[in-house]
């Protein structure tokens, strides 16, 4: 990535995560599919990440969604015109992506930025069209990526908040850190961290990240996930 990218820390951490034989590196620049996913992720970070005040963290990419597109909680069906479409996707849609995108479609204010605490696709070898739970060592290896992303978001938020305070209050205002803001559960330096599911919450806790948890939309959790995300939206509005 270029030197002026506000997500330089994130990209560096992502490229350093080791890949086991039963995991797929989604953003490997040495492959055509990896370059497509990487370009899509860069577009996503640029369009959503620059204004995001909430980080929505799942456990790992699924084979039907993020593994195809490179964009968290986004299957081929949800890709907008600004994204590259994989020529041979393994699936056209993913149930969890549909539920998450439906909630985000009614969002007010800056959209949450989504990510997975383990950035590679873990599968049950030899079948790549499966998902498996990341091993504890994989979660530990992926956690620095989430930490770097959070730090990049904090930096962007700090710059945006400082500019907003200066514009509204004028040059004599006290715009010190935290002015006018109150932290709550899951608030990390102006960015609220929300874990999608208890497994993701536990993985984040091991990395020292305090996160509130919402129900994962899979396996009958769609209605509860939607209600909990709406509550978070209304509370932050």
N, C-alpha and C positions, 0 to 999 in steps of 0.2 A: 504494500500500500504506500501511497505518497506520504511525504513527511508531514504534510499539514492535516492529515486525517485525525479527527478528534477521537477516533477509536483505535489508535495505534497500540495502546496497551492491550486491548482486547485481542487484536489480530496476532500480536506476538505470543500471548498466552495460548491462544487457540492452536497455533502452529506447533507449540511445544508439547502438546498432549500425546502420549504414546498410544499406539493402536495395536490391540491384540489381534490374533488370527481370526477370532470370531466377532470382530467389530469392523465397521466400515468407516474410513475417514471420509467425511462428506465434503470437505473443502480443500482437497489435495489439488494444488495447481498443476500437478503433473498429468492429470486426467481431464478429458473433455467434460465429463459429468461434474468433476470437482470444480472446474473453472466456472461452469454454469451456475452451480449452487453458490459459489463464492461471490459471483457477480450479483446474484439475487439477494444474498445476505447483505452485501454492501449497499444495494439500493434500499433495502428494508431499514438498515441502520440509519441511513441518511434521511429517509422520509419520516420515520417514526422516532428514532432514538434521539434526535437533536432536541425534541421538546418533551420527551417522556418524563413523567414524575413517578411512574410506577413500573417496576420490573416484575414480570410474571414468569416464574421459573418452574418448568416441568422437570421430569426425571431424565428422560432421554428421547431422542428422535424415534418416531415410529416408521415402519417401512412403507406405509401408505401415504404419508404426508411429507414431513420435513425431509425425509431421506430422498424424496424425489425433487423437491423444489429448493431446498436449502433455507427455507423461511419457516421459523417455528409456527406450529399450529396452522399450517397452510398447505393444503393439498393442491393438486393441479387445478381443480375446479375453482378454488378461491383466488388463483393468481390474477392480479390486475394487469392492465395493458403495459405497465412499466416494467414488468418482469419477463425474463426469458422462460420459455416453455420447454421442458425436457422432451426430446423427440420420442423416447420410448419409456414412458413412466410405468412403474410396476403396478400402479393402481390410479384410477381417476379421482378418487375422493377418499376421505377419512372421516369417520364419525366425529371424533373429538375436534378436528379442525372445523367442521361445520358448526358445532355447538359454540366453540370459542368465537368464531367469526360472526355468528349471529349476535352474540353479546356485544362485541366490539362495534357492530354496525349501528347500535343504538347508543353508543358511548357519547358523552358530552365532555368537551375539553380535550386535552392532549391524550392520545391513545397510549395505553400501556405498551411497553416493549416486552416481547416474550423471548425466552431463551430456555435451554436445557442444561442442567447442571453437568451432565455427561454429554459432550458434544458429538461423539461418534455414534453410529447406529449399532447397538449390540444385538446380535442375532444368535439363534440356536443353530450352530454349525451342523451340517453344511448348508442349511437352507437360509438364504438371505431374505426370503420373504416371510420372516418371523421376527418377533421381538423377544428379547430376554431382559431380565432385570440386571442393571449394571452391577458389577462386583464392587465391594467396598473400596478396593484399590483403584478401580476406575473412577469412582465418585471422587476419591481424594485427588486423583490426577486431573479431573475436570473442574474441580472447585476453583482453582486459581483463575480460570477463564471467567467464571461468574463474578469473582471478586474484581477482576480487571474491568469487566463491563460495568459493574456497579461504580467503580471509581471513575470511569470515563463519564458515566451519566451524572455523577455528583459534580464533576468539573463543569459539565455543560450547564447543569442547573445553577451552580454558583454564579457562573457568568451571566445567565439569564436573569436571576434574581437580583444581582447587583445592578444590572442595567435597568431593571424595572423600578427598583427603589430610587435610583438616581433620577430617572425620568419623571416619576410621580412627585417625589419629595423635594427635588432641587438639590443644589450643591451643599447646603448647610445641614442636610439630614444625616442622622446617624444610621449608616447602612452596615453596621457591624454584623459579623456572622450570627445567623439565627434571628435577626431582628424581625419581629412581628410573626415568628413562626413557633409552633409548638410541636415537639416530636411525640409520636405515638408508637404503639407496637408495630414493628416492621419498618419504621422510618429509619433510613440509613442516609444521613447527610442530605436530607431533602428529597430522597427517593424512597418510596414505599416498596418493600420487597414482599411479594405474595407468592407463596409456594402452591403449586397445583398438585394437591395430594400430600398425604403425610410422609410418604417416602422422600419426596422432594424437600419437604420441610426438615426432615431429619438430616438429609445430606447437606443442606445449607447450614444447619446448626453445627455440624462437624467442622464446617469451614469458618465458623464464628460469625455467621450472618443470621441476624434475628429476622424471622419472617412469619407473617400470619399465614394461615393455611386455608385454602378453599377446597371443596370436594373436587376430585378429578372427574371430568365429564364422562369418562368411559364407564362401562359396566353398570348402567342404570343411574349414573350420577349427574346426568345432564340438567335436570330440573334444580337440584340443589346447587350445582355449580353456578347456574344462571342467577338464582336468587342471591347467592353470596356475593357474586361479582357486582350485581346491581346495588347491593347494600354498600359495598366498598366505593362504588362510583358515587352514590348519593352522599356518603359520608365525606368524600373528598371534594365534593362540588361546592 
